[in-house]
Amino acid sequence: MNIQEMMKQAKKMQQEIANKQDKLNSTEFTFEKQGVKLVVLGNRQIKSIEINEVLVDPDDKEMLEDIIILTINEAIKELDKKHDELMPKGMGI
């Protein structure tokens, strides 16, 4: 295979990855944990957060904060996996 053909294939692969990245970035993902519902775009932007009223206890706001943190961390971890899946295997990226 000549160098021009390799460059052509590399450019095609790069464009495919960019297209998949754009699609992922605009996709909505929903995460729910113990009464907290989080909607996050693939680009890791939080679109919305809903908190079940029973969790709103002025005397125990730390519990609510912990649940929100758990939900956000789960979302970030899952989105990181989705982004990693876009990269072709065996490219050392």
C-alpha positions in Angstrom: 0.0 0.0 0.0 1.4 3.4 -0.9 1.7 6.4 1.3 -1.1 8.3 -0.5 -3.5 5.5 0.1 -2.5 5.3 3.8 -3.0 9.0 4.1 -6.4 8.8 2.4 -7.5 6.0 4.8 -6.2 7.9 7.8 -8.2 11.0 6.8 -11.3 8.9 6.3 -10.9 7.4 9.7 -10.4 10.8 11.3 -13.6 12.1 9.7 -15.5 9.0 10.9 -14.3 9.6 14.4 -15.2 13.3 14.3 -18.7 12.4 13.0 -19.2 9.9 15.9 -17.8 12.5 18.4 -20.3 15.1 17.2 -23.2 12.6 17.5 -22.1 11.6 21.0 -21.7 15.2 22.1 -25.3 16.0 21.2 -26.8 12.7 22.7 -28.6 13.0 26.0 -27.9 10.5 28.8 -30.0 10.0 31.8 -28.7 8.9 35.2 -30.8 8.2 38.2 -29.6 7.4 41.7 -31.7 7.3 44.9 -34.2 10.0 43.8 -31.8 12.2 41.8 -32.3 12.3 38.1 -29.5 13.8 36.0 -29.6 14.5 32.2 -26.2 15.1 30.7 -25.2 15.6 27.1 -22.4 13.5 25.6 -20.1 16.6 25.8 -20.5 16.3 29.6 -22.7 19.4 29.9 -25.4 19.0 32.5 -28.8 19.6 30.9 -31.1 19.1 33.9 -31.2 17.8 37.4 -34.4 16.7 39.2 -34.5 16.0 42.9 -37.3 14.0 44.5 -39.0 16.1 47.2 -38.5 13.5 49.9 -34.8 14.1 49.7 -35.1 17.8 50.5 -34.5 17.7 54.3 -33.1 20.9 55.7 -31.7 19.0 58.6 -29.8 16.5 56.4 -28.5 18.5 53.3 -25.3 16.5 53.4 -27.1 13.3 52.3 -28.6 15.1 49.3 -25.2 16.6 48.4 -23.7 13.1 48.6 -26.3 11.6 46.3 -25.9 14.4 43.8 -22.1 13.9 43.8 -22.6 10.1 43.3 -24.9 10.7 40.4 -22.6 13.2 38.7 -19.6 11.0 39.2 -21.4 8.0 37.7 -22.4 10.1 34.7 -18.9 11.3 34.1 -17.5 7.8 34.4 -20.0 6.4 31.9 -19.5 9.3 29.5 -15.7 8.8 29.7 -16.3 5.1 28.6 -18.5 6.3 25.7 -15.7 8.7 24.5 -13.1 6.0 24.9 -15.2 3.6 22.7 -14.9 6.1 19.8 -11.2 5.5 19.5 -10.1 2.7 17.2 -8.5 -0.2 19.0 -4.8 -0.8 18.6 -3.9 2.8 17.6 -2.0 3.6 20.8 -4.3 6.6 21.5 
